[in-house]
């Protein structure tokens, strides 16, 4: 039997309902996606440090943005 590949909300199993697991999946996928730095312009170097705080690993700039997206 083939093993099913789960998304990031697969850790909840069958709990919490289908719609809430879909929302968690979209929020986590957008926050962990590759983002472009507004200062140096490099793609994929921006990481989320905390709630609304983002840091570029290339130019070491720390800036604020939205909770799950840097712009």
PDB file of N, H, CA, C and O in Angstrom:
ATOM      1  N   UNK A   1       0.844  -1.184   0.000  1.00  0.00           N
ATOM      2  CA  UNK A   1       0.000   0.000   0.000  1.00  0.00           C
ATOM      3  C   UNK A   1       0.882   1.238   0.000  1.00  0.00           C
ATOM      4  O   UNK A   1       1.815   1.345   0.797  1.00  0.00           O
ATOM      5  N   UNK A   2       0.588   2.159  -0.884  1.00  0.00           N
ATOM      6  H   UNK A   2      -0.169   2.072  -1.531  1.00  0.00           H
ATOM      7  CA  UNK A   2       1.384   3.371  -1.002  1.00  0.00           C
ATOM      8  C   UNK A   2       1.110   4.306   0.167  1.00  0.00           C
ATOM      9  O   UNK A   2      -0.008   4.387   0.676  1.00  0.00           O
ATOM     10  N   UNK A   3       2.167   5.013   0.581  1.00  0.00           N
ATOM     11  H   UNK A   3       3.075   4.946   0.167  1.00  0.00           H
ATOM     12  CA  UNK A   3       2.022   5.954   1.683  1.00  0.00           C
ATOM     13  C   UNK A   3       1.564   7.301   1.136  1.00  0.00           C
ATOM     14  O   UNK A   3       2.081   7.769   0.121  1.00  0.00           O
ATOM     15  N   UNK A   4       0.610   7.916   1.795  1.00  0.00           N
ATOM     16  H   UNK A   4       0.191   7.536   2.619  1.00  0.00           H
ATOM     17  CA  UNK A   4       0.058   9.190   1.360  1.00  0.00           C
ATOM     18  C   UNK A   4       0.934  10.335   1.870  1.00  0.00           C
ATOM     19  O   UNK A   4       1.328  10.343   3.036  1.00  0.00           O
ATOM     20  N   UNK A   5       1.232  11.282   1.018  1.00  0.00           N
ATOM     21  H   UNK A   5       0.912  11.275   0.071  1.00  0.00           H
ATOM     22  CA  UNK A   5       2.030  12.434   1.405  1.00  0.00           C
ATOM     23  C   UNK A   5       1.099  13.492   1.985  1.00  0.00           C
ATOM     24  O   UNK A   5       0.133  13.901   1.341  1.00  0.00           O
ATOM     25  N   UNK A   6       1.393  13.927   3.195  1.00  0.00           N
ATOM     26  H   UNK A   6       2.178  13.595   3.718  1.00  0.00           H
ATOM     27  CA  UNK A   6       0.527  14.894   3.866  1.00  0.00           C
ATOM     28  C   UNK A   6       1.113  16.297   3.744  1.00  0.00           C
ATOM     29  O   UNK A   6       2.321  16.464   3.578  1.00  0.00           O
ATOM     30  N   UNK A   7       0.259  17.283   3.826  1.00  0.00           N
ATOM     31  H   UNK A   7      -0.723  17.147   3.960  1.00  0.00           H
ATOM     32  CA  UNK A   7       0.713  18.668   3.816  1.00  0.00           C
ATOM     33  C   UNK A   7       1.068  19.084   5.245  1.00  0.00           C
ATOM     34  O   UNK A   7       1.136  18.234   6.132  1.00  0.00           O
ATOM     35  N   UNK A   8       1.293  20.372   5.478  1.00  0.00           N
ATOM     36  H   UNK A   8       1.237  21.063   4.757  1.00  0.00           H
ATOM     37  CA  UNK A   8       1.739  20.814   6.791  1.00  0.00           C
ATOM     38  C   UNK A   8       0.676  20.637   7.856  1.00  0.00           C
ATOM     39  O   UNK A   8       1.012  20.503   9.032  1.00  0.00           O
ATOM     40  N   UNK A   9      -0.598  20.630   7.485  1.00  0.00           N
ATOM     41  H   UNK A   9      -0.871  20.739   6.529  1.00  0.00           H
ATOM     42  CA  UNK A   9      -1.673  20.429   8.457  1.00  0.00           C
ATOM     43  C   UNK A   9      -1.974  18.956   8.669  1.00  0.00           C
ATOM     44  O   UNK A   9      -2.891  18.622   9.419  1.00  0.00           O
ATOM     45  N   UNK A  10      -1.229  18.069   8.031  1.00  0.00           N
ATOM     46  H   UNK A  10      -0.484  18.340   7.421  1.00  0.00           H
ATOM     47  CA  UNK A  10      -1.436  16.649   8.202  1.00  0.00           C
ATOM     48  C   UNK A  10      -1.085  16.159   9.592  1.00  0.00           C
ATOM     49  O   UNK A  10      -1.473  15.055   9.975  1.00  0.00           O
ATOM     50  N   UNK A  11      -0.359  16.960  10.351  1.00  0.00           N
ATOM     51  H   UNK A  11      -0.044  17.857  10.040  1.00  0.00           H
ATOM     52  CA  UNK A  11      -0.001  16.564  11.707  1.00  0.00           C
ATOM     53  C   UNK A  11      -1.209  16.532  12.635  1.00  0.00           C
ATOM     54  O   UNK A  11      -1.141  15.945  13.715  1.00  0.00           O
ATOM     55  N   UNK A  12      -2.322  17.157  12.226  1.00  0.00           N
ATOM     56  H   UNK A  12      -2.378  17.634  11.349  1.00  0.00           H
ATOM     57  CA  UNK A  12      -3.527  17.162  13.056  1.00  0.00           C
ATOM     58  C   UNK A  12      -4.376  15.913  12.859  1.00  0.00           C
ATOM     59  O   UNK A  12      -5.283  15.656  13.650  1.00  0.00           O
ATOM     60  N   UNK A  13      -4.099  15.133  11.820  1.00  0.00           N
ATOM     61  H   UNK A  13      -3.362  15.341  11.177  1.00  0.00           H
ATOM     62  CA  UNK A  13      -4.870  13.924  11.565  1.00  0.00           C
ATOM     63  C   UNK A  13      -6.287  14.259  11.138  1.00  0.00           C
ATOM     64  O   UNK A  13      -6.490  15.075  10.239  1.00  0.00           O
ATOM     65  N   UNK A  14      -7.271  13.634  11.777  1.00  0.00           N
ATOM     66  H   UNK A  14      -7.106  12.971  12.507  1.00  0.00           H
ATOM     67  CA  UNK A  14      -8.668  13.873  11.429  1.00  0.00           C
ATOM     68  C   UNK A  14      -9.309  14.899  12.349  1.00  0.00           C
ATOM     69  O   UNK A  14     -10.513  15.141  12.255  1.00  0.00           O
ATOM     70  N   UNK A  15      -8.547  15.494  13.219  1.00  0.00           N
ATOM     71  H   UNK A  15      -7.570  15.297  13.296  1.00  0.00           H
ATOM     72  CA  UNK A  15      -9.102  16.426  14.198  1.00  0.00           C
ATOM     73  C   UNK A  15      -9.303  17.827  13.606  1.00  0.00           C
ATOM     74  O   UNK A  15      -8.698  18.172  12.591  1.00  0.00           O
ATOM     75  N   UNK A  16     -10.141  18.612  14.238  1.00  0.00           N
ATOM     76  H   UNK A  16     -10.633  18.332  15.063  1.00  0.00           H
ATOM     77  CA  UNK A  16     -10.360  20.055  14.022  1.00  0.00           C
ATOM     78  C   UNK A  16     -11.134  20.416  12.761  1.00  0.00           C
ATOM     79  O   UNK A  16     -11.379  21.602  12.541  1.00  0.00           O
ATOM     80  N   UNK A  17     -11.523  19.488  11.941  1.00  0.00           N
ATOM     81  H   UNK A  17     -11.325  18.525  12.121  1.00  0.00           H
ATOM     82  CA  UNK A  17     -12.347  19.809  10.784  1.00  0.00           C
ATOM     83  C   UNK A  17     -11.532  20.108   9.542  1.00  0.00           C
ATOM     84  O   UNK A  17     -10.375  20.521   9.615  1.00  0.00           O
ATOM     85  N   UNK A  18     -12.157  19.894   8.414  1.00  0.00           N
ATOM     86  H   UNK A  18     -13.097  19.559   8.354  1.00  0.00           H
ATOM     87  CA  UNK A  18     -11.484  20.035   7.126  1.00  0.00           C
ATOM     88  C   UNK A  18     -11.157  21.494   6.796  1.00  0.00           C
ATOM     89  O   UNK A  18     -10.067  21.782   6.301  1.00  0.00           O
ATOM     90  N   UNK A  19     -12.076  22.407   7.063  1.00  0.00           N
ATOM     91  H   UNK A  19     -12.961  22.173   7.465  1.00  0.00           H
ATOM     92  CA  UNK A  19     -11.850  23.811   6.691  1.00  0.00           C
ATOM     93  C   UNK A  19     -10.738  24.444   7.517  1.00  0.00           C
ATOM     94  O   UNK A  19      -9.947  25.224   6.987  1.00  0.00           O
ATOM     95  N   UNK A  20     -10.664  24.122   8.808  1.00  0.00           N
ATOM     96  H   UNK A  20     -11.307  23.488   9.239  1.00  0.00           H
ATOM     97  CA  UNK A  20      -9.603  24.695   9.632  1.00  0.00           C
ATOM     98  C   UNK A  20      -8.238  24.149   9.236  1.00  0.00           C
ATOM     99  O   UNK A  20      -7.248  24.880   9.266  1.00  0.00           O
ATOM    100  N   UNK A  21      -8.173  22.885   8.869  1.00  0.00           N
ATOM    101  H   UNK A  21      -8.977  22.291   8.845  1.00  0.00           H
ATOM    102  CA  UNK A  21      -6.899  22.324   8.418  1.00  0.00           C
ATOM    103  C   UNK A  21      -6.469  22.944   7.092  1.00  0.00           C
ATOM    104  O   UNK A  21      -5.276  23.137   6.859  1.00  0.00           O
ATOM    105  N   UNK A  22      -7.438  23.260   6.211  1.00  0.00           N
ATOM    106  H   UNK A  22      -8.407  23.103   6.400  1.00  0.00           H
ATOM    107  CA  UNK A  22      -7.100  23.932   4.954  1.00  0.00           C
ATOM    108  C   UNK A  22      -6.574  25.338   5.200  1.00  0.00           C
ATOM    109  O   UNK A  22      -5.628  25.770   4.541  1.00  0.00           O
ATOM    110  N   UNK A  23      -7.181  26.059   6.149  1.00  0.00           N
ATOM    111  H   UNK A  23      -7.949  25.708   6.685  1.00  0.00           H
ATOM    112  CA  UNK A  23      -6.720  27.413   6.471  1.00  0.00           C
ATOM    113  C   UNK A  23      -5.316  27.397   7.060  1.00  0.00           C
ATOM    114  O   UNK A  23      -4.487  28.241   6.721  1.00  0.00           O
ATOM    115  N   UNK A  24      -5.050  26.438   7.941  1.00  0.00           N
ATOM    116  H   UNK A  24      -5.724  25.752   8.216  1.00  0.00           H
ATOM    117  CA  UNK A  24      -3.711  26.311   8.519  1.00  0.00           C
ATOM    118  C   UNK A  24      -2.695  26.014   7.428  1.00  0.00           C
ATOM    119  O   UNK A  24      -1.583  26.543   7.446  1.00  0.00           O
ATOM    120  N   UNK A  25      -3.069  25.183   6.495  1.00  0.00           N
ATOM    121  H   UNK A  25      -3.972  24.753   6.480  1.00  0.00           H
ATOM    122  CA  UNK A  25      -2.171  24.833   5.409  1.00  0.00           C
ATOM    123  C   UNK A  25      -1.842  26.043   4.536  1.00  0.00           C
ATOM    124  O   UNK A  25      -0.684  26.235   4.165  1.00  0.00           O
ATOM    125  N   UNK A  26      -2.838  26.859   4.203  1.00  0.00           N
ATOM    126  H   UNK A  26      -3.779  26.703   4.504  1.00  0.00           H
ATOM    127  CA  UNK A  26      -2.564  28.026   3.361  1.00  0.00           C
ATOM    128  C   UNK A  26      -1.725  29.064   4.092  1.00  0.00           C
ATOM    129  O   UNK A  26      -0.836  29.672   3.495  1.00  0.00           O
ATOM    130  N   UNK A  27      -1.996  29.276   5.381  1.00  0.00           N
ATOM    131  H   UNK A  27      -2.718  28.782   5.866  1.00  0.00           H
ATOM    132  CA  UNK A  27      -1.226  30.253   6.158  1.00  0.00           C
ATOM    133  C   UNK A  27       0.227  29.805   6.284  1.00  0.00           C
ATOM    134  O   UNK A  27       1.141  30.609   6.099  1.00  0.00           O
ATOM    135  N   UNK A  28       0.444  28.546   6.593  1.00  0.00           N
ATOM    136  H   UNK A  28      -0.298  27.893   6.744  1.00  0.00           H
ATOM    137  CA  UNK A  28       1.815  28.067   6.753  1.00  0.00           C
ATOM    138  C   UNK A  28       2.562  28.017   5.430  1.00  0.00           C
ATOM    139  O   UNK A  28       3.768  28.263   5.400  1.00  0.00           O
ATOM    140  N   UNK A  29       1.888  27.709   4.351  1.00  0.00           N
ATOM    141  H   UNK A  29       0.909  27.508   4.375  1.00  0.00           H
ATOM    142  CA  UNK A  29       2.578  27.667   3.063  1.00  0.00           C
ATOM    143  C   UNK A  29       2.945  29.066   2.579  1.00  0.00           C
ATOM    144  O   UNK A  29       3.990  29.240   1.953  1.00  0.00           O
ATOM    145  N   UNK A  30       2.105  30.072   2.855  1.00  0.00           N
ATOM    146  H   UNK A  30       1.255  29.931   3.364  1.00  0.00           H
ATOM    147  CA  UNK A  30       2.462  31.432   2.435  1.00  0.00           C
ATOM    148  C   UNK A  30       3.550  32.024   3.323  1.00  0.00           C
ATOM    149  O   UNK A  30       4.388  32.782   2.833  1.00  0.00           O
ATOM    150  N   UNK A  31       3.561  31.705   4.597  1.00  0.00           N
ATOM    151  H   UNK A  31       2.880  31.090   4.995  1.00  0.00           H
ATOM    152  CA  UNK A  31       4.585  32.282   5.468  1.00  0.00           C
ATOM    153  C   UNK A  31       5.945  31.625   5.245  1.00  0.00           C
ATOM    154  O   UNK A  31       6.977  32.258   5.464  1.00  0.00           O
ATOM    155  N   UNK A  32       5.959  30.371   4.814  1.00  0.00           N
ATOM    156  H   UNK A  32       5.120  29.857   4.636  1.00  0.00           H
ATOM    157  CA  UNK A  32       7.227  29.669   4.585  1.00  0.00           C
ATOM    158  C   UNK A  32       7.683  29.724   3.134  1.00  0.00           C
ATOM    159  O   UNK A  32       8.709  29.139   2.787  1.00  0.00           O
ATOM    160  N   UNK A  33       6.946  30.410   2.295  1.00  0.00           N
ATOM    161  H   UNK A  33       6.113  30.886   2.577  1.00  0.00           H
ATOM    162  CA  UNK A  33       7.309  30.498   0.881  1.00  0.00           C
ATOM    163  C   UNK A  33       8.534  31.392   0.705  1.00  0.00           C
ATOM    164  O   UNK A  33       8.962  32.070   1.639  1.00  0.00           O
ATOM    165  N   UNK A  34       9.085  31.383  -0.495  1.00  0.00           N
ATOM    166  H   UNK A  34       8.738  30.833  -1.254  1.00  0.00           H
ATOM    167  CA  UNK A  34      10.227  32.233  -0.797  1.00  0.00           C
ATOM    168  C   UNK A  34       9.735  33.636  -1.107  1.00  0.00           C
ATOM    169  O   UNK A  34       8.848  33.827  -1.939  1.00  0.00           O
ATOM    170  N   UNK A  35      10.322  34.616  -0.428  1.00  0.00           N
ATOM    171  H   UNK A  35      11.042  34.461   0.248  1.00  0.00           H
ATOM    172  CA  UNK A  35       9.934  36.005  -0.604  1.00  0.00           C
ATOM    173  C   UNK A  35      11.122  36.826  -1.088  1.00  0.00           C
ATOM    174  O   UNK A  35      12.277  36.469  -0.856  1.00  0.00           O
ATOM    175  N   UNK A  36      10.823  37.920  -1.759  1.00  0.00           N
ATOM    176  H   UNK A  36       9.885  38.210  -1.947  1.00  0.00           H
ATOM    177  CA  UNK A  36      11.851  38.798  -2.302  1.00  0.00           C
ATOM    178  C   UNK A  36      12.161  39.911  -1.313  1.00  0.00           C
ATOM    179  O   UNK A  36      11.250  40.499  -0.731  1.00  0.00           O
ATOM    180  N   UNK A  37      13.441  40.201  -1.121  1.00  0.00           N
ATOM    181  H   UNK A  37      14.181  39.722  -1.594  1.00  0.00           H
ATOM    182  CA  UNK A  37      13.862  41.255  -0.201  1.00  0.00           C
ATOM    183  C   UNK A  37      13.576  42.625  -0.825  1.00  0.00           C
ATOM    184  O   UNK A  37      13.936  42.861  -1.978  1.00  0.00           O
ATOM    185  N   UNK A  38      12.929  43.535  -0.071  1.00  0.00           N
ATOM    186  H   UNK A  38      12.636  43.343   0.866  1.00  0.00           H
ATOM    187  CA  UNK A  38      12.655  44.858  -0.638  1.00  0.00           C
ATOM    188  C   UNK A  38      13.890  45.750  -0.718  1.00  0.00           C
ATOM    189  O   UNK A  38      13.855  46.779  -1.392  1.00  0.00           O
ATOM    190  N   UNK A  39      14.973  45.382  -0.051  1.00  0.00           N
ATOM    191  H   UNK A  39      15.001  44.546   0.496  1.00  0.00           H
ATOM    192  CA  UNK A  39      16.178  46.215  -0.052  1.00  0.00           C
ATOM    193  C   UNK A  39      17.186  45.777  -1.109  1.00  0.00           C
ATOM    194  O   UNK A  39      17.608  46.585  -1.936  1.00  0.00           O
ATOM    195  N   UNK A  40      17.572  44.508  -1.087  1.00  0.00           N
ATOM    196  H   UNK A  40      17.229  43.851  -0.416  1.00  0.00           H
ATOM    197  CA  UNK A  40      18.580  44.053  -2.045  1.00  0.00           C
ATOM    198  C   UNK A  40      17.964  43.383  -3.271  1.00  0.00           C
ATOM    199  O   UNK A  40      18.633  43.244  -4.295  1.00  0.00           O
ATOM    200  N   UNK A  41      16.698  42.965  -3.183  1.00  0.00           N
ATOM    201  H   UNK A  41      16.154  43.078  -2.351  1.00  0.00           H
ATOM    202  CA  UNK A  41      16.002  42.395  -4.325  1.00  0.00           C
ATOM    203  C   UNK A  41      16.258  40.928  -4.580  1.00  0.00           C
ATOM    204  O   UNK A  41      15.813  40.395  -5.596  1.00  0.00           O
ATOM    205  N   UNK A  42      16.968  40.259  -3.680  1.00  0.00           N
ATOM    206  H   UNK A  42      17.330  40.693  -2.855  1.00  0.00           H
ATOM    207  CA  UNK A  42      17.252  38.841  -3.884  1.00  0.00           C
ATOM    208  C   UNK A  42      16.033  38.004  -3.526  1.00  0.00           C
ATOM    209  O   UNK A  42      15.316  38.282  -2.565  1.00  0.00           O
ATOM    210  N   UNK A  43      15.826  36.978  -4.326  1.00  0.00           N
ATOM    211  H   UNK A  43      16.408  36.751  -5.107  1.00  0.00           H
ATOM    212  CA  UNK A  43      14.665  36.101  -4.157  1.00  0.00           C
ATOM    213  C   UNK A  43      15.033  34.941  -3.236  1.00  0.00           C
ATOM    214  O   UNK A  43      16.093  34.333  -3.385  1.00  0.00           O
ATOM    215  N   UNK A  44      14.152  34.639  -2.285  1.00  0.00           N
ATOM    216  H   UNK A  44      13.291  35.133  -2.163  1.00  0.00           H
ATOM    217  CA  UNK A  44      14.329  33.473  -1.438  1.00  0.00           C
ATOM    218  C   UNK A  44      15.224  33.653  -0.239  1.00  0.00           C
ATOM    219  O   UNK A  44      15.575  32.663   0.402  1.00  0.00           O
ATOM    220  N   UNK A  45      15.609  34.860   0.094  1.00  0.00           N
ATOM    221  H   UNK A  45      15.323  35.665  -0.427  1.00  0.00           H
ATOM    222  CA  UNK A  45      16.510  35.083   1.221  1.00  0.00           C
ATOM    223  C   UNK A  45      15.809  35.622   2.456  1.00  0.00           C
ATOM    224  O   UNK A  45      16.439  35.743   3.507  1.00  0.00           O
ATOM    225  N   UNK A  46      14.530  35.949   2.364  1.00  0.00           N
ATOM    226  H   UNK A  46      14.018  35.850   1.511  1.00  0.00           H
ATOM    227  CA  UNK A  46      13.801  36.562   3.477  1.00  0.00           C
ATOM    228  C   UNK A  46      13.157  35.467   4.314  1.00  0.00           C
ATOM    229  O   UNK A  46      12.468  34.593   3.789  1.00  0.00           O
ATOM    230  N   UNK A  47      13.389  35.523   5.620  1.00  0.00           N
ATOM    231  H   UNK A  47      13.949  36.233   6.047  1.00  0.00           H
ATOM    232  CA  UNK A  47      12.807  34.565   6.556  1.00  0.00           C
ATOM    233  C   UNK A  47      12.045  35.323   7.632  1.00  0.00           C
ATOM    234  O   UNK A  47      12.378  36.459   7.969  1.00  0.00           O
ATOM    235  N   UNK A  48      11.021  34.677   8.160  1.00  0.00           N
ATOM    236  H   UNK A  48      10.750  33.755   7.887  1.00  0.00           H
ATOM    237  CA  UNK A  48      10.230  35.264   9.236  1.00  0.00           C
ATOM    238  C   UNK A  48      10.925  35.006  10.567  1.00  0.00           C
ATOM    239  O   UNK A  48      11.222  33.860  10.906  1.00  0.00           O
ATOM    240  N   UNK A  49      11.183  36.071  11.320  1.00  0.00           N
ATOM    241  H   UNK A  49      10.942  37.002  11.044  1.00  0.00           H
ATOM    242  CA  UNK A  49      11.840  35.957  12.623  1.00  0.00           C
ATOM    243  C   UNK A  49      10.799  35.801  13.716  1.00  0.00           C
ATOM    244  O   UNK A  49      10.907  34.905  14.554  1.00  0.00           O
ATOM    245  N   UNK A  50       9.798  36.657  13.716  1.00  0.00           N
ATOM    246  H   UNK A  50       9.711  37.385  13.036  1.00  0.00           H
ATOM    247  CA  UNK A  50       8.718  36.623  14.702  1.00  0.00           C
ATOM    248  C   UNK A  50       7.477  37.185  14.029  1.00  0.00           C
ATOM    249  O   UNK A  50       7.465  37.411  12.819  1.00  0.00           O
ATOM    250  N   UNK A  51       6.443  37.406  14.812  1.00  0.00           N
ATOM    251  H   UNK A  51       6.454  37.223  15.795  1.00  0.00           H
ATOM    252  CA  UNK A  51       5.165  37.897  14.299  1.00  0.00           C
ATOM    253  C   UNK A  51       5.356  39.267  13.661  1.00  0.00           C
ATOM    254  O   UNK A  51       5.512  40.256  14.377  1.00  0.00           O
ATOM    255  N   UNK A  52       5.345  39.348  12.343  1.00  0.00           N
ATOM    256  H   UNK A  52       5.218  38.544  11.762  1.00  0.00           H
ATOM    257  CA  UNK A  52       5.474  40.600  11.622  1.00  0.00           C
ATOM    258  C   UNK A  52       6.891  41.103  11.477  1.00  0.00           C
ATOM    259  O   UNK A  52       7.084  42.204  10.960  1.00  0.00           O
ATOM    260  N   UNK A  53       7.894  40.355  11.908  1.00  0.00           N
ATOM    261  H   UNK A  53       7.737  39.461  12.328  1.00  0.00           H
ATOM    262  CA  UNK A  53       9.296  40.767  11.792  1.00  0.00           C
ATOM    263  C   UNK A  53       9.986  39.823  10.817  1.00  0.00           C
ATOM    264  O   UNK A  53       9.943  38.603  10.975  1.00  0.00           O
ATOM    265  N   UNK A  54      10.620  40.408   9.810  1.00  0.00           N
ATOM    266  H   UNK A  54      10.655  41.399   9.682  1.00  0.00           H
ATOM    267  CA  UNK A  54      11.260  39.645   8.755  1.00  0.00           C
ATOM    268  C   UNK A  54      12.723  40.049   8.655  1.00  0.00           C
ATOM    269  O   UNK A  54      13.083  41.185   8.962  1.00  0.00           O
ATOM    270  N   UNK A  55      13.574  39.104   8.219  1.00  0.00           N
ATOM    271  H   UNK A  55      13.282  38.181   7.970  1.00  0.00           H
ATOM    272  CA  UNK A  55      15.002  39.372   8.089  1.00  0.00           C
ATOM    273  C   UNK A  55      15.522  38.785   6.790  1.00  0.00           C
ATOM    274  O   UNK A  55      15.195  37.654   6.429  1.00  0.00           O
ATOM    275  N   UNK A  56      16.334  39.563   6.094  1.00  0.00           N
ATOM    276  H   UNK A  56      16.600  40.481   6.388  1.00  0.00           H
ATOM    277  CA  UNK A  56      16.988  39.097   4.879  1.00  0.00           C
ATOM    278  C   UNK A  56      18.343  38.517   5.266  1.00  0.00           C
ATOM    279  O   UNK A  56      19.144  39.187   5.918  1.00  0.00           O
ATOM    280  N   UNK A  57      18.602  37.280   4.868  1.00  0.00           N
ATOM    281  H   UNK A  57      17.952  36.736   4.338  1.00  0.00           H
ATOM    282  CA  UNK A  57      19.868  36.643   5.200  1.00  0.00           C
ATOM    283  C   UNK A  57      21.010  37.106   4.311  1.00  0.00           C
ATOM    284  O   UNK A  57      22.172  36.837   4.614  1.00  0.00           O
ATOM    285  N   UNK A  58      20.706  37.790   3.231  1.00  0.00           N
ATOM    286  H   UNK A  58      19.761  38.009   2.985  1.00  0.00           H
ATOM    287  CA  UNK A  58      21.744  38.258   2.324  1.00  0.00           C
ATOM    288  C   UNK A  58      22.311  39.612   2.754  1.00  0.00           C
ATOM    289  O   UNK A  58      23.523  39.769   2.895  1.00  0.00           O
ATOM    290  N   UNK A  59      21.416  40.593   2.962  1.00  0.00           N
ATOM    291  H   UNK A  59      20.431  40.465   2.847  1.00  0.00           H
ATOM    292  CA  UNK A  59      21.886  41.936   3.315  1.00  0.00           C
ATOM    293  C   UNK A  59      21.739  42.237   4.802  1.00  0.00           C
ATOM    294  O   UNK A  59      22.068  43.339   5.241  1.00  0.00           O
ATOM    295  N   UNK A  60      21.248  41.274   5.589  1.00  0.00           N
ATOM    296  H   UNK A  60      20.980  40.378   5.233  1.00  0.00           H
ATOM    297  CA  UNK A  60      21.118  41.380   7.049  1.00  0.00           C
ATOM    298  C   UNK A  60      20.180  42.503   7.498  1.00  0.00           C
ATOM    299  O   UNK A  60      20.279  42.969   8.633  1.00  0.00           O
ATOM    300  N   UNK A  61      19.276  42.939   6.627  1.00  0.00           N
ATOM    301  H   UNK A  61      19.195  42.561   5.705  1.00  0.00           H
ATOM    302  CA  UNK A  61      18.286  43.951   7.012  1.00  0.00           C
ATOM    303  C   UNK A  61      17.134  43.293   7.744  1.00  0.00           C
ATOM    304  O   UNK A  61      16.675  42.217   7.360  1.00  0.00           O
ATOM    305  N   UNK A  62      16.666  43.943   8.804  1.00  0.00           N
ATOM    306  H   UNK A  62      17.038  44.817   9.116  1.00  0.00           H
ATOM    307  CA  UNK A  62      15.497  43.491   9.547  1.00  0.00           C
ATOM    308  C   UNK A  62      14.413  44.532   9.322  1.00  0.00           C
ATOM    309  O   UNK A  62      14.650  45.726   9.500  1.00  0.00           O
ATOM    310  N   UNK A  63      13.220  44.083   8.931  1.00  0.00           N
ATOM    311  H   UNK A  63      13.028  43.113   8.786  1.00  0.00           H
ATOM    312  CA  UNK A  63      12.141  45.013   8.640  1.00  0.00           C
ATOM    313  C   UNK A  63      10.829  44.407   9.084  1.00  0.00           C
ATOM    314  O   UNK A  63      10.733  43.208   9.347  1.00  0.00           O
ATOM    315  N   UNK A  64       9.826  45.250   9.163  1.00  0.00           N
ATOM    316  H   UNK A  64       9.904  46.224   8.950  1.00  0.00           H
ATOM    317  CA  UNK A  64       8.498  44.793   9.580  1.00  0.00           C
ATOM    318  C   UNK A  64       7.609  44.644   8.361  1.00  0.00           C
ATOM    319  O   UNK A  64       7.815  45.282   7.328  1.00  0.00           O
ATOM    320  N   UNK A  65       6.623  43.791   8.511  1.00  0.00           N
ATOM    321  H   UNK A  65       6.455  43.272   9.350  1.00  0.00           H
ATOM    322  CA  UNK A  65       5.668  43.547   7.441  1.00  0.00           C
ATOM    323  C   UNK A  65       4.395  43.011   8.047  1.00  0.00           C
ATOM    324  O   UNK A  65       4.103  43.226   9.223  1.00  0.00           O
ATOM    325  N   UNK A  66       3.651  42.318   7.231  1.00  0.00           N
ATOM    326  H   UNK A  66       3.888  42.144   6.275  1.00  0.00           H
ATOM    327  CA  UNK A  66       2.442  41.690   7.744  1.00  0.00           C
ATOM    328  C   UNK A  66       2.801  40.426   8.502  1.00  0.00           C
ATOM    329  O   UNK A  66       3.967  40.035   8.553  1.00  0.00           O
ATOM    330  N   UNK A  67       1.813  39.795   9.084  1.00  0.00           N
ATOM    331  H   UNK A  67       0.866  40.113   9.043  1.00  0.00           H
ATOM    332  CA  UNK A  67       2.068  38.637   9.941  1.00  0.00           C
ATOM    333  C   UNK A  67       2.598  37.452   9.150  1.00  0.00           C
ATOM    334  O   UNK A  67       3.524  36.780   9.604  1.00  0.00           O
ATOM    335  N   UNK A  68       2.035  37.179   7.974  1.00  0.00           N
ATOM    336  H   UNK A  68       1.283  37.725   7.605  1.00  0.00           H
ATOM    337  CA  UNK A  68       2.415  35.991   7.231  1.00  0.00           C
ATOM    338  C   UNK A  68       3.039  36.294   5.890  1.00  0.00           C
ATOM    339  O   UNK A  68       3.472  35.378   5.190  1.00  0.00           O
ATOM    340  N   UNK A  69       3.096  37.564   5.514  1.00  0.00           N
ATOM    341  H   UNK A  69       2.745  38.308   6.082  1.00  0.00           H
ATOM    342  CA  UNK A  69       3.781  37.980   4.286  1.00  0.00           C
ATOM    343  C   UNK A  69       4.602  39.228   4.605  1.00  0.00           C
ATOM    344  O   UNK A  69       4.172  40.044   5.421  1.00  0.00           O
ATOM    345  N   UNK A  70       5.752  39.398   3.997  1.00  0.00           N
ATOM    346  H   UNK A  70       6.101  38.736   3.334  1.00  0.00           H
ATOM    347  CA  UNK A  70       6.566  40.570   4.331  1.00  0.00           C
ATOM    348  C   UNK A  70       6.057  41.877   3.754  1.00  0.00           C
ATOM    349  O   UNK A  70       6.588  42.933   4.099  1.00  0.00           O
ATOM    350  N   UNK A  71       5.024  41.853   2.865  1.00  0.00           N
ATOM    351  H   UNK A  71       4.593  40.995   2.585  1.00  0.00           H
ATOM    352  CA  UNK A  71       4.527  43.121   2.313  1.00  0.00           C
ATOM    353  C   UNK A  71       3.077  43.269   2.555  1.00  0.00           C
ATOM    354  O   UNK A  71       2.485  44.273   2.160  1.00  0.00           O
TER     355      UNK A  71
END
